[in-house]
Amino acid sequence: METLGYLMDGFGVALQPHNLMFALLGAFLGTLIGALPGLGPANGVAILIPLAFSLGLAPETALIMLTSVYAGAMYGGRISSILLNIPGDEPAMMTCLDGYPMAQKGKAAEALAISAIASFIGSLVATVGLILLAPLLAKFALTFGPAEYFALFLLAFATLGGITGKNPIKTVVAACIGLMIATVGIDNTGVQRYTFGVLELFEGVDFIIAIVGLFAISELMFFIEERAGGGKEKMKVNKLTLTWREIREILPSSLRGGVLGFIAGVLPGAGASLGSFIGYTLEKKVVGKKGYFGKGDPRGVAGPEAGNNGASSGALVPMLTLGVPGSGTTAVLLALLISLNITPGPLMFTQNADIVWGVIAALLIGNFLLLILNIPLVGIFVKLLSVPPMFLLPIVTMIAFVGIYSISNTTFDLYFMVAFGVGGYILRKLEIPLVPVILGLLLGPEMEKNLRHAMDISDGDWMILWDSGLAIGLWVFAGLGLILPYIIGPLLRRRMQNPIEEGTPGSD
Amino acid sequence: MTLKPSLKYVTLLALPLAAAATFSSTAAAFEPEGKVECIAPSDPGGGWDFTCRSVGNVMQELDLVPGNVQTINMAGAGGGVAYAHTVSKRAGDDHLLVAASTATTTRLAQGQFPGLTADQVNWVGALGADYGIIAVADDSEIEDLNDLMDSLKEDPRSVKFAGGSAKGGWDHLKVLIAAQAADVENLPRIAYLSYNNGGEALTQVIGGHVDAFTGDITEAQGFMESGDLRVLAVLSEERLPGDLSDIPTAREQGIDALGPNWRGFYMPADISEEAETYWTDAMDTIYQSEEWKNVMKQNGLMPFHMTAGEFEDFVHNQIDDIEQLSKDIGLIQ
C-alpha cells in the first residue's frame, strides 16, 4: 500500500533526534498551555509560532512542534477541569462534569490517568482515521475547480456560527473585520487596494503577524490588566491506584468517543467542543441507568476526553487536503503552512510528502509521548499550574517579538503586530470572537480569487457556480450549516450548560 | 529578450580590457572581510531564498567569502521592500548581495516599485535560468503550440491559462510573448488565471478545470514524469539537456518566443570598482565550479550566465521589452 510506504518515510522524518526533541518540547508546552485556564489551543499555537521562526526551524520541524502543541493542549485541558472544576480550554468543559466529582471523592489521580488513557485512545483512533481518509480526500480534491472551491469556502463561512456560537451578530462582525483586513494589498488583477503607497502593505497583511498580534499580544494585555499574578493554591493529588479492570471498563467508551470525535472534527465548523459533547452524551445514552454520570463516573471522563482528542486530529483532515480549516487552531496551523510556502491540497501529499507524513507520524509518536507525560509525570503540570503568570509573561513577550522580527527583519512588522494586539484586546473586551477574524483574513482572498477564476472560465456566466453536482452539494451543506446552528444550537447549548465561566478567545 | 549583436561585440572587445584592469588592480584588491549578507526578498522557502542559500554555500566551499554567508529574508511588495532598502539604506555596502530574478525586472518595468529604477543598483550577474513552458493536461485536445495559437487567433478567450504569478506577472507575460510572436491579435482578451504558486495552477490544469498551464520547467517536472502533463513548448533558444530534450522549443514550431527566468544578484550602488570586480569574478568562479554545476543539476537550473556590463545591459533590455509589452496589452499606461 502506497500510504504505508509514505507513512514509513514519515516515521523516518519524525524519528530524527531533533524532530523528536521538538515533538517532546511541543507536547510539554502544549499540555501546559492546555492546563492553564484561559489559554486555549489556538492561542497556544499562535504564541509558539514565533518560537519556530526565531529558532529558524525547518518547515517539517516547525510543523511537528506545533502539531504536538496542538495535541498536547487537548490533553492538558483536562487537568484543571478535574482538579479545579475550571476547564483549561473549551473542549475540556465536559470533563468537569464527572472529573471534578471524582477528584472530590479523592480519586483525582485516577481521573487524571483515565482521562489520559482515553485521550490517547481517542487520538490514536482519529490519527488512524486521518491516515486512511486524508490521501483519499487529497486525490478527490483534484475534482475541485474554482466553482467548487468557492462553494467550499462559502460552507466554511456558513458554519462559522457553529464554531463560535453564542452571539451570531458578533461572529458576523468578526468575520467582516477579517475580510476587510484581507482586502489590503495588490489584488488578483494587479490593482492596489488600501495600500496608501506604503511598500510594506503591497503584499497585504501577513497572517502570522495578525495572528500573533491578535492572540498572543492581546493575551499579554489581559494578563497585565488583571495583575492577578498570584497563581493557584497548591493542589494535592492522591496516589494512583488504577487496576487493569478499571482501564478495561473505559475502553469501549474511549473508542466510541474517538470515532465520534473524529467525525465531528472532519466536519467544518463542528470542532473539538462538539466532539467532547457528543462523546459525553453518547456515553450517557449507551450506559443508561447503570451509570452514575455527574457523580464521578469514569466513563463520563473517558468519553468526552476521547472525543475532543479525536476531533483535534479529525480537524486536520480538511485543513491538509482542501486548505479549509475545520477549527480555530487548524486555521492558525494553516496560516503557518502558508507562510512556510507550503500549499495545502492534493499536491502537498506528493510534493511535500516528507512534511505531511512526517507530521502525521509525529502525531502518532507525540501521542505516546503525551501518554508518558500525562500519567507518570502529571505531577509536574499540577505544580506548574500554581506558578504565577508573571513569570510566564516576559517569556511570551520575548518570543513573540524575536520571532516576528526574524521572519522579515523589519520593525514595521513589530509595530503592526502591536497594533493588532491592541485591536485584539479591544475586540475581546467587546466579546467579539477572534477566530472568525482569522478565518476571514485567511479565507477571504481565496474565496475572492476562486470567484474571479470561475467568472473568467465561464466568461462571466454565474451559472458555473452551481454547475456540478459537487458544487450543488456544497451549497446545500452551506445552507444547512447556516440554518442548523440557530435551530439546534440553543438546544445543544442548553444541555451543555455548566457552571463554568467562559472567556477563551481561541475556543476550538 | 536576446542581446543585440552589437552589444555582444562590444562586450567581447571590452573583455581583455577588463581582464587587464583586474590584473593591474590586484595590488589594492578587494577582499570581503567579516560578515557577508545575502537578502532574499521573500519568506523562507521561495526561489530567492534558494538562490541566496545555495549560492552562499557554494561561495563558502570555494573560499570566496571569509566566513559564511548569512541569508536574510526580507519579504514584501514582491521584492520591493528589499529593493527600497538596498537603494535607500545600503548604498556603498560592498558586503551585500540581493537575490533577483525575472520577477524583479518585471516589477521594475511595470513601475511596481514606486519611484525606483533599475539603475539605482549594481547588477552583478546571473547564474542560471529556469525556462518557461506552456503545457496542457495529457488528455487535452490541443496537440501542439500552433494548434493552441490557432484557437487563440480565432477566439482569444477559447483557451484559458493558469499560472503561479499575479496578473501581468512573468507567467502571464510568457503567454503573451508567445501569442505575440504567433501574431495573435487582441492580447488583452486572453484569459489568465493567477494562482498562489505554480503547483496550485498545475493542479487545476490536471484536474481539467483550466485549459493550459504557463510556468517554469522545474515546476512541471513532477507531473511530466507521472504522465499527467504534456508540455507543448519550452521557451528556450535550444532544446534543454538530458531527459528534457524531448520537449520541442517554441522556435522550432515557428514561434519565436523566449522566456528565461534567470536567477542572479544585484548589489547596492556606490561600491568601489575593486569590490565590483571582485564580486563579478566571484560570479564567474561560481558558475564554472563543479559545486555549482551540481546545484544546477539537482534543482533543474539551465545554463544561463552573464556578469557585470553584459548583465546590466541584458537587465535593461529585458525591462524595456516588458515595459513595451505591458503597454501593448494595457497593463500599464
Interface residues (C-beta under 8 A of the other chain):
Chain A: P59 A141 L142 T143 F144 G145 P146 I186 N188 T189 G190 G197 L199 E200 F202 E203 D206 S339 L340 N341 I342 T343 G345 P346 L347 T350 Q351 I407 S408 N409 T410 K449 R452 H453 D456 I457 D459
Chain B: D43 P44 G45 G46 I72 N73 M74 A75 G76 A77 G78 G80 V81 A84 Q110 Q112 F113 P114 R157 K160 A166 K167 G168 A191 L193 S194 Y195 N196 N197 G199 E200 L202 T203 Q204 I206 G207 G208 H209 V210 G222 L331
